[in-house]
Amino acid sequence: MFTAPTALPGDPATLQLILRAALAEIERLQLLIAGLQRNRFGRRSEQLDDETLQHGLEDLEQSLAEQAAGLEAAIPPPAVAASDAEPVARPIKPPQRNRGALPAHLPRVEVVIDVEDKACPCCGGTLHPIGEDRAEMLDYVPAQLRVRVIRRPRYGCRACEQAVVQAPAPERPIDGGMATEALLAHVLVNKYADHLPLYRQSQIFARQGVTLDRSTLCNWVGRACWWLAPLHELMLSTVLSSPKVFADDTTLPVLDPGRGRTKTGRLWCYAVDNRSWQGPGHSAAAYVYSEDRKADHPAVHLKGFRGLLQVDGYAGFGRLVAATADGATQLAFCWAHTRRKFYDIHIATKSPLAEEALRQIAALYAIEANIRGQSADERRQARQQHSRPLVAAMYIWLNEQLGRISGRSALAQAIRYALNHWGGLILFLDDGRIELDTNTVERAMRPVALGRKNALFAGADSGGRHWAIVATLIQTAKLNDVDPMAWLTDVLERIVSGRTKQNQLRSLLPWIWKNPDPVGVNTG
């Protein structure tokens, strides 16, 4: 990698060599960035995941900025041109900056940079203002901790000297604790939305001169989850009352002190998002923690559910459907999981059969891309016309190939997986509400994976339950374009103060909180 020398030589030929090397390095970095962007946004499937891509882009763009800064430093500033000469421009592209004005709601602090001598340099007369140049820069003031002092004056009666009157103390989210609702919301959002473990938050508070032990923060999170648990239950019941739900689960390492190591808990996610077919309702994601992956857990979660469940191939969901003999619950399976098995084989062996399977599945996704956002009936009609012939031909082709290859091969296993789940895979042909895959719920799992990576594990099963409660609230707020920090602060203030009663919790759901009923349903 080229690095601009600290001390620049005076020889023009050497300076030209440095300039060419820097330009070549910038071009190389730009090509790498373009390659990563093609990998993310190009037509090829199985791109880099967002986190890996962003890390790569960040490092490359930092290197590009470093080289550009070195190049700017290597080129001398333009000389002052004579009155009849053109100004000497620096032979370098202007740096890339964000375009557009900064938000109007941000406070402005004006800094006036004025000339020291207001006497005319030509005649000595007094200068007068004829205009000004204005430029805006985005500044940062560190978050400020403050102390809320609650004063409650006491009043006595001079006449009888018996009565003492004082306003009752307000309810606190933590009895005898110092944390306000806003501070609790800040800790929760930092931990579960921005993936900052509590020990790191403790260090951040210490830098501002406030000593908060990690155990204190743990106590705060536990108490806050106690207040928020009823709202979590309401969100879960709201999601599961929908006629169409996505379901999936992911691992959550949990400390098991008795064995001196971690055990593998599970976070189950149930999500609703009908925007792709203009469906009713609001987007939401609800999480539930369990100590293992036994099929008993989704059976308990989904007890009484009647509708369409879109899932991966986990057998526990199949048992749930088998238990409801009335056929009121249907399973739609995921083409992305089916495709992934063929993709892994193609990457490992370059199998032409696996490549052909990928091509046929890609044709289905191309049709879906054209009808996304249309109504359910329009999607169903398009699928009947365009997707059904492709699916019928694929079914015949898969059966033919299965008879020609070894039954113990990985390719045969991938084909059998598709055929064994075929009824649920083709359900989308007759129902425009169904998606081709379960990416909706898998996207809801990504924040869990990031938090899991930073926190390493939950401290106990109770920590897993807390994770499920707060992740539900934060993820649902984000799906409805609601600021989790502002919403959680207001939710805690309303619940703790009693302004919103237990039977009024529905008014705190993010989509209702964001757009309250004009008659005052959100006033508590």
C-alpha positions as CSV (number, residue, x, y, z in Angstrom):
1,M,0.0,0.0,0.0
2,F,1.3,3.4,-0.9
3,T,1.9,5.9,1.9
4,A,2.8,9.6,1.2
5,P,6.1,10.5,2.7
6,T,6.1,12.9,5.6
7,A,8.9,15.1,4.2
8,L,8.3,15.9,0.5
9,P,11.3,16.1,-1.8
10,G,11.9,19.3,-3.8
11,D,12.7,17.4,-7.0
12,P,9.8,17.8,-9.5
13,A,10.4,14.4,-11.0
14,T,10.3,12.7,-7.6
15,L,7.1,14.6,-6.8
16,Q,5.5,13.3,-10.0
17,L,6.4,9.8,-9.1
18,I,4.7,10.2,-5.7
19,L,1.7,11.8,-7.3
20,R,1.3,8.9,-9.8
21,A,1.7,6.3,-7.1
22,A,-1.0,8.0,-4.9
23,L,-3.4,8.3,-7.8
24,A,-2.8,4.6,-8.6
25,E,-3.5,3.6,-5.0
26,I,-6.7,5.7,-5.0
27,E,-7.9,4.1,-8.2
28,R,-7.2,0.6,-6.7
29,L,-9.1,1.4,-3.6
30,Q,-12.0,2.8,-5.6
31,L,-12.1,-0.5,-7.7
32,L,-12.2,-2.5,-4.5
33,I,-15.1,-0.4,-3.1
34,A,-17.0,-0.8,-6.4
35,G,-16.4,-4.6,-6.3
36,L,-17.9,-4.8,-2.8
37,Q,-20.8,-2.7,-3.8
38,R,-21.5,-4.9,-6.8
39,N,-21.3,-7.9,-4.4
40,R,-23.9,-6.3,-2.2
41,F,-26.2,-4.8,-4.8
42,G,-25.4,-6.8,-7.9
43,R,-27.4,-9.6,-9.4
44,R,-25.4,-12.5,-7.9
45,S,-27.1,-14.2,-4.9
46,E,-25.5,-15.1,-1.5
47,Q,-23.9,-11.7,-1.2
48,L,-21.8,-10.7,1.8
49,D,-23.9,-10.1,4.8
50,D,-24.5,-6.4,5.7
51,E,-22.1,-6.4,8.7
52,T,-19.2,-7.9,6.8
53,L,-19.8,-5.6,3.8
54,Q,-20.0,-2.4,6.0
55,H,-16.7,-3.4,7.7
56,G,-15.0,-3.8,4.4
57,L,-16.4,-0.6,3.0
58,E,-15.5,1.4,6.1
59,D,-11.8,0.2,6.1
60,L,-11.5,0.9,2.3
61,E,-13.0,4.3,2.5
62,Q,-10.8,5.2,5.4
63,S,-7.8,4.2,3.4
64,L,-9.1,6.2,0.4
65,A,-9.5,9.3,2.6
66,E,-6.0,8.8,4.0
67,Q,-4.5,8.7,0.5
68,A,-6.5,11.7,-0.7
69,A,-5.3,13.7,2.4
70,G,-1.7,12.7,1.7
71,L,-2.1,13.7,-2.0
72,E,-3.6,17.1,-1.0
73,A,-0.7,17.7,1.3
74,A,1.8,16.8,-1.4
75,I,0.5,19.4,-3.8
76,P,1.4,23.0,-2.8
77,P,-1.5,25.5,-2.3
78,P,-2.3,27.7,-5.3
79,A,-0.2,30.7,-5.7
80,V,-1.8,34.1,-5.6
81,A,-2.5,35.0,-9.2
82,A,-1.7,38.4,-10.7
83,S,-4.7,40.6,-11.5
84,D,-4.6,39.7,-15.2
85,A,-3.9,36.0,-14.7
86,E,-6.1,33.0,-14.1
87,P,-5.9,31.5,-10.6
88,V,-3.9,28.3,-10.3
89,A,-6.2,25.4,-9.5
90,R,-5.0,22.3,-7.6
91,P,-5.1,19.3,-9.8
92,I,-7.2,17.1,-7.5
93,K,-10.9,16.3,-7.4
94,P,-12.8,18.0,-4.6
95,P,-13.5,15.7,-1.6
96,Q,-16.9,14.0,-1.6
97,R,-19.2,15.5,1.0
98,N,-22.8,14.9,2.0
99,R,-25.2,16.9,-0.2
100,G,-28.1,19.0,0.9
101,A,-28.8,21.3,3.9
102,L,-28.6,20.1,7.5
103,P,-31.9,19.5,9.3
104,A,-33.7,22.8,10.2
105,H,-34.7,21.5,13.7
106,L,-31.1,21.4,14.9
107,P,-30.0,24.3,17.0
108,R,-27.6,26.8,15.4
109,V,-24.5,28.3,17.1
110,E,-23.1,31.1,15.0
111,V,-19.3,31.7,14.8
112,V,-18.4,35.1,13.2
113,I,-14.9,35.2,11.6
114,D,-14.3,38.9,10.9
115,V,-11.4,40.9,9.7
116,E,-9.3,42.6,12.3
117,D,-8.7,45.9,10.5
118,K,-11.8,47.5,9.0
119,A,-9.7,50.2,7.2
120,C,-9.6,50.0,3.4
121,P,-6.2,48.7,2.3
122,C,-6.3,51.0,-0.8
123,C,-7.4,54.4,0.6
124,G,-7.6,54.0,4.3
125,G,-11.4,54.7,4.4
126,T,-13.8,52.8,6.6
127,L,-15.1,49.5,5.3
128,H,-18.8,48.7,5.4
129,P,-20.5,45.3,5.2
130,I,-21.7,44.4,1.7
131,G,-22.6,40.7,2.3
132,E,-21.3,37.6,3.9
133,D,-20.5,34.0,3.1
134,R,-22.3,31.3,5.2
135,A,-21.2,27.7,5.6
136,E,-22.8,25.1,7.9
137,M,-20.8,22.3,9.6
138,L,-22.3,19.5,11.7
139,D,-21.0,19.8,15.3
140,Y,-21.3,17.4,18.2
141,V,-21.9,18.1,21.9
142,P,-21.5,15.0,24.1
143,A,-24.6,13.7,25.7
144,Q,-25.1,15.5,29.0
145,L,-26.1,13.8,32.2
146,R,-28.0,16.0,34.6
147,V,-29.5,15.7,38.0
148,R,-33.3,16.1,38.4
149,V,-33.9,17.6,41.8
150,I,-37.4,16.9,43.1
151,R,-38.5,19.5,45.6
152,R,-41.7,19.0,47.6
153,P,-42.5,22.0,49.9
154,R,-44.3,21.4,53.1
155,Y,-46.9,23.8,54.4
156,G,-48.2,24.3,57.9
157,C,-51.2,26.2,59.3
158,R,-50.5,29.1,61.6
159,A,-54.0,29.2,62.9
160,C,-54.4,25.6,64.3
161,E,-50.7,24.6,64.0
162,Q,-52.0,21.0,63.4
163,A,-52.1,20.5,59.6
164,V,-49.0,19.8,57.5
165,V,-49.7,19.6,53.8
166,Q,-47.3,18.3,51.2
167,A,-47.7,16.9,47.6
168,P,-47.1,13.1,47.4
169,A,-43.8,11.9,46.1
170,P,-44.0,10.8,42.4
171,E,-43.6,7.2,41.6
172,R,-40.2,6.1,40.7
173,P,-39.4,3.3,38.2
174,I,-37.0,1.9,40.7
175,D,-38.0,2.2,44.4
176,G,-35.3,4.4,46.1
177,G,-33.3,4.4,42.8
178,M,-31.7,7.4,41.2
179,A,-32.5,6.5,37.6
180,T,-35.3,8.4,35.7
181,E,-37.3,6.8,33.0
182,A,-35.2,8.5,30.3
183,L,-32.0,7.1,31.8
184,L,-33.5,3.6,31.9
185,A,-34.6,3.9,28.3
186,H,-31.1,5.1,27.4
187,V,-29.5,2.0,29.0
188,L,-32.0,-0.3,27.3
189,V,-31.6,1.2,23.9
190,N,-27.8,1.1,24.2
191,K,-27.8,-2.6,25.2
192,Y,-30.4,-4.0,22.9
193,A,-30.5,-1.7,19.9
194,D,-26.9,-0.4,19.8
195,H,-25.4,-3.6,21.2
196,L,-23.4,-2.0,24.1
197,P,-23.0,-4.5,26.9
198,L,-23.6,-3.0,30.4
199,Y,-19.9,-3.2,31.4
200,R,-19.1,-0.9,28.4
201,Q,-21.9,1.5,29.4
202,S,-20.5,1.6,32.9
203,Q,-17.1,2.7,31.4
204,I,-18.9,5.4,29.4
205,F,-20.6,6.7,32.4
206,A,-17.3,6.7,34.3
207,R,-15.7,9.0,31.6
208,Q,-18.4,11.5,32.5
209,G,-17.6,11.3,36.2
210,V,-20.6,9.2,37.2
211,T,-19.7,5.8,38.9
212,L,-22.4,3.3,38.1
213,D,-21.4,-0.3,38.9
214,R,-22.4,-2.9,36.3
215,S,-24.5,-4.7,38.9
216,T,-26.5,-1.4,39.4
217,L,-27.2,-1.3,35.7
218,C,-28.3,-4.9,35.7
219,N,-30.7,-4.1,38.5
220,W,-32.1,-1.2,36.4
221,V,-32.6,-3.4,33.4
222,G,-34.4,-6.1,35.4
223,R,-36.7,-3.6,37.1
224,A,-37.4,-1.9,33.7
225,C,-38.3,-5.3,32.2
226,W,-40.7,-5.9,35.1
227,W,-42.6,-2.7,34.1
228,L,-42.5,-3.5,30.4
229,A,-43.5,-7.2,30.6
230,P,-47.2,-6.6,30.2
231,L,-46.6,-4.5,27.0
232,H,-44.5,-7.3,25.6
233,E,-47.3,-9.8,26.2
234,L,-49.7,-7.5,24.5
235,M,-47.4,-7.2,21.5
236,L,-47.0,-11.0,21.3
237,S,-50.7,-11.6,21.4
238,T,-51.2,-8.9,18.8
239,V,-48.8,-10.6,16.4
240,L,-50.2,-14.0,17.0
241,S,-53.8,-12.8,16.3
242,S,-52.8,-12.0,12.8
243,P,-54.0,-14.5,10.1
244,K,-50.5,-14.7,8.6
245,V,-47.3,-14.9,10.7
246,F,-43.6,-15.5,10.0
247,A,-41.8,-17.7,12.6
248,D,-38.1,-18.6,13.2
249,D,-35.7,-19.1,16.0
250,T,-32.0,-18.5,16.7
251,T,-29.5,-19.5,19.3
252,L,-28.7,-17.5,22.5
253,P,-25.8,-18.7,24.6
254,V,-26.7,-18.5,28.3
255,L,-24.3,-18.9,31.2
256,D,-24.8,-22.1,33.1
257,P,-22.9,-21.7,36.4
258,G,-23.6,-25.2,37.6
259,R,-21.6,-26.6,34.8
260,G,-19.0,-23.8,34.5
261,R,-19.9,-23.1,30.8
262,T,-22.7,-21.8,28.6
263,K,-25.7,-23.6,27.4
264,T,-27.7,-22.9,24.2
265,G,-31.0,-21.2,24.8
266,R,-33.3,-20.1,22.0
267,L,-35.0,-16.9,21.0
268,W,-38.2,-17.5,19.0
269,C,-39.4,-14.7,16.8
270,Y,-42.9,-14.2,15.4
271,A,-43.2,-11.4,12.9
272,V,-45.9,-9.7,10.8
273,D,-45.2,-7.5,7.8
274,N,-47.9,-7.2,5.2
275,R,-46.5,-4.2,3.3
276,S,-45.3,-6.3,0.3
277,W,-49.0,-7.1,-0.6
278,Q,-50.7,-3.9,0.7
279,G,-52.2,-5.9,3.5
280,P,-53.9,-4.5,6.6
281,G,-52.3,-4.2,10.1
282,H,-49.0,-2.9,11.3
283,S,-45.6,-4.5,11.2
284,A,-44.3,-6.1,14.4
285,A,-41.8,-8.6,15.7
286,A,-42.3,-10.4,19.0
287,Y,-39.6,-12.6,20.7
288,V,-40.0,-15.4,23.2
289,Y,-37.1,-17.0,25.1
290,S,-36.8,-20.8,25.9
291,E,-34.1,-22.9,27.5
292,D,-33.9,-25.3,24.5
293,R,-35.4,-26.0,21.1
294,K,-38.0,-28.6,22.0
295,A,-41.1,-28.6,19.9
296,D,-43.1,-28.0,23.0
297,H,-42.1,-24.4,23.1
298,P,-43.6,-23.2,19.7
299,A,-46.7,-25.4,20.5
300,V,-47.2,-23.4,23.7
301,H,-46.5,-20.0,22.0
302,L,-48.9,-20.8,19.1
303,K,-51.6,-22.4,21.1
304,G,-54.9,-21.3,19.6
305,F,-53.2,-19.8,16.5
306,R,-55.3,-20.3,13.4
307,G,-53.9,-19.1,10.1
308,L,-50.9,-19.2,7.8
309,L,-47.5,-19.8,9.4
310,Q,-44.5,-19.2,7.1
311,V,-41.4,-21.0,8.4
312,D,-38.2,-22.9,7.6
313,G,-38.1,-26.7,7.7
314,Y,-38.0,-27.1,11.5
315,A,-40.1,-30.2,12.3
316,G,-41.5,-28.7,15.5
317,F,-43.8,-26.5,13.4
318,G,-45.0,-29.5,11.5
319,R,-46.1,-31.2,14.7
320,L,-48.0,-28.1,15.6
321,V,-50.1,-28.4,12.4
322,A,-50.6,-32.1,12.9
323,A,-52.0,-31.4,16.3
324,T,-54.7,-29.1,14.8
325,A,-56.7,-31.7,12.8
326,D,-59.2,-29.1,11.6
327,G,-56.7,-27.8,9.0
328,A,-57.1,-24.2,10.3
329,T,-53.3,-23.8,10.4
330,Q,-51.2,-24.1,7.3
331,L,-47.4,-24.1,6.8
332,A,-45.8,-22.2,4.0
333,F,-42.1,-23.1,3.6
334,C,-39.1,-21.0,2.5
335,W,-37.5,-21.2,-0.9
336,A,-34.4,-19.4,0.4
337,H,-33.7,-22.4,2.6
338,T,-34.2,-24.8,-0.3
339,R,-32.0,-22.7,-2.5
340,R,-29.2,-22.5,0.1
341,K,-28.7,-26.3,0.0
342,F,-28.2,-26.2,-3.8
343,Y,-26.0,-23.2,-3.5
344,D,-23.6,-24.8,-1.0
345,I,-23.3,-27.8,-3.3
346,H,-22.6,-25.7,-6.3
347,I,-19.9,-23.7,-4.5
348,A,-18.2,-26.8,-3.3
349,T,-18.4,-29.0,-6.4
350,K,-19.5,-26.8,-9.3
351,S,-22.2,-29.3,-10.0
352,P,-24.2,-28.4,-13.2
353,L,-27.3,-29.9,-11.7
354,A,-27.1,-27.7,-8.6
355,E,-26.5,-24.7,-10.9
356,E,-29.6,-25.6,-13.0
357,A,-31.6,-25.8,-9.8
358,L,-30.4,-22.3,-8.8
359,R,-31.3,-21.0,-12.2
360,Q,-34.8,-22.3,-12.0
361,I,-35.3,-20.8,-8.5
362,A,-33.8,-17.5,-9.6
363,A,-36.6,-17.4,-12.3
364,L,-39.2,-17.5,-9.5
365,Y,-37.5,-14.7,-7.6
366,A,-37.4,-12.5,-10.8
367,I,-41.2,-12.8,-11.1
368,E,-41.6,-11.9,-7.4
369,A,-39.4,-8.8,-7.9
370,N,-41.9,-7.5,-10.5
371,I,-45.0,-8.0,-8.4
372,R,-43.7,-6.9,-5.0
373,G,-46.0,-4.1,-3.6
374,Q,-49.1,-5.2,-5.6
375,S,-52.3,-6.4,-4.0
376,A,-52.6,-10.0,-2.9
377,D,-55.0,-10.8,-5.8
378,E,-52.8,-9.3,-8.4
379,R,-49.8,-11.3,-7.1
380,R,-51.9,-14.5,-7.1
381,Q,-52.9,-13.9,-10.7
382,A,-49.3,-13.2,-11.8
383,R,-48.1,-16.3,-10.1
384,Q,-50.7,-18.5,-11.7
385,Q,-49.7,-17.2,-15.1
386,H,-45.9,-17.0,-14.8
387,S,-44.8,-19.0,-11.8
388,R,-47.0,-22.1,-11.9
389,P,-45.6,-23.5,-15.2
390,L,-42.0,-23.0,-13.9
391,V,-42.9,-24.8,-10.6
392,A,-44.5,-27.7,-12.5
393,A,-41.5,-28.1,-14.7
394,M,-39.2,-27.9,-11.8
395,Y,-41.1,-30.7,-9.9
396,I,-40.7,-33.0,-12.9
397,W,-37.1,-32.1,-13.4
398,L,-36.2,-32.7,-9.7
399,N,-37.9,-36.2,-9.7
400,E,-36.0,-37.1,-12.9
401,Q,-32.6,-36.1,-11.4
402,L,-33.3,-37.9,-8.2
403,G,-33.5,-41.2,-10.1
404,R,-30.2,-40.6,-11.9
405,I,-27.9,-39.7,-9.0
406,S,-26.7,-41.6,-5.9
407,G,-29.3,-41.5,-3.2
408,R,-26.6,-40.8,-0.6
409,S,-25.1,-37.8,-2.3
410,A,-25.5,-34.3,-0.9
411,L,-27.4,-33.3,-4.1
412,A,-29.9,-36.1,-3.6
413,Q,-30.4,-34.8,0.0
414,A,-31.1,-31.3,-1.3
415,I,-33.6,-32.6,-3.9
416,R,-35.4,-34.7,-1.2
417,Y,-35.6,-31.7,1.1
418,A,-37.3,-29.7,-1.7
419,L,-39.7,-32.6,-2.6
420,N,-40.5,-33.4,1.1
421,H,-41.5,-29.8,1.6
422,W,-43.1,-29.3,-1.8
423,G,-46.7,-28.8,-0.6
424,G,-45.6,-25.9,1.6
425,L,-43.2,-24.5,-1.0
426,I,-45.9,-24.1,-3.7
427,L,-48.6,-22.7,-1.4
428,F,-47.6,-19.2,-2.6
429,L,-49.1,-20.0,-6.0
430,D,-52.6,-19.9,-4.7
431,D,-52.2,-17.2,-2.0
432,G,-50.9,-13.7,-2.8
433,R,-50.2,-13.0,0.8
434,I,-47.4,-15.5,1.0
435,E,-43.8,-14.5,0.4
436,L,-41.3,-16.7,-1.4
437,D,-39.1,-16.9,1.7
438,T,-38.9,-16.1,5.4
439,N,-36.5,-13.2,5.0
440,T,-38.9,-11.0,6.9
441,V,-38.3,-12.8,10.2
442,E,-34.6,-13.5,9.4
443,R,-34.1,-9.7,9.1
444,A,-35.6,-9.4,12.6
445,M,-33.0,-11.9,13.9
446,R,-30.0,-9.8,12.7
447,P,-30.1,-7.4,15.7
448,V,-30.1,-10.4,18.0
449,A,-27.0,-11.8,16.3
450,L,-25.2,-8.5,16.7
451,G,-26.1,-8.2,20.3
452,R,-25.1,-11.8,20.9
453,K,-21.7,-11.2,19.3
454,N,-20.9,-8.3,21.6
455,A,-22.4,-9.6,24.8
456,L,-21.1,-13.2,24.2
457,F,-23.9,-14.7,26.3
458,A,-26.8,-14.0,28.6
459,G,-26.1,-14.3,32.3
460,A,-29.0,-16.5,33.0
461,D,-32.4,-17.7,31.7
462,S,-33.9,-14.5,33.2
463,G,-31.4,-12.5,31.0
464,G,-32.8,-14.3,27.9
465,R,-36.3,-13.4,28.9
466,H,-35.2,-9.8,29.4
467,W,-33.6,-9.9,25.9
468,A,-36.9,-11.1,24.4
469,I,-39.0,-8.4,26.1
470,V,-36.8,-5.4,25.1
471,A,-35.9,-6.7,21.7
472,T,-39.7,-7.0,21.0
473,L,-40.3,-3.4,21.9
474,I,-37.3,-2.0,20.1
475,Q,-37.6,-4.0,16.9
476,T,-41.4,-3.2,16.6
477,A,-40.7,0.5,17.2
478,K,-38.1,0.5,14.4
479,L,-40.4,-1.4,12.0
480,N,-43.0,1.4,12.5
481,D,-40.5,4.3,12.2
482,V,-40.7,5.2,15.8
483,D,-37.7,6.4,17.8
484,P,-37.1,3.7,20.4
485,M,-35.5,6.1,22.9
486,A,-38.4,8.7,22.8
487,W,-41.1,6.0,22.8
488,L,-39.6,3.9,25.7
489,T,-39.1,7.0,27.8
490,D,-42.7,8.0,27.4
491,V,-44.0,4.4,27.8
492,L,-42.1,4.1,31.1
493,E,-43.3,7.5,32.3
494,R,-46.9,6.6,31.6
495,I,-46.8,3.2,33.1
496,V,-44.8,4.1,36.3
497,S,-46.9,7.2,37.0
498,G,-50.2,5.3,36.5
499,R,-51.4,7.7,33.8
500,T,-51.8,4.6,31.5
501,K,-53.7,1.8,33.3
502,Q,-53.2,-1.9,32.6
503,N,-56.4,-2.0,30.5
504,Q,-55.1,1.0,28.4
505,L,-51.8,-0.5,27.3
506,R,-53.0,-0.8,23.7
507,S,-52.7,3.0,23.4
508,L,-48.9,2.6,23.9
509,L,-48.4,0.3,20.9
510,P,-45.9,2.1,18.6
511,W,-48.3,2.7,15.7
512,I,-51.0,4.1,18.0
513,W,-48.5,6.1,20.0
514,K,-47.2,7.6,16.8
515,N,-50.6,8.5,15.4
516,P,-52.9,8.8,18.5
517,D,-56.6,8.7,18.0
518,P,-58.0,12.3,17.7
519,V,-60.5,11.6,20.6
520,G,-57.5,11.0,22.9
521,V,-57.0,7.3,23.0
522,N,-53.3,8.0,23.6
523,T,-53.7,10.4,26.5
524,G,-53.9,7.5,29.0
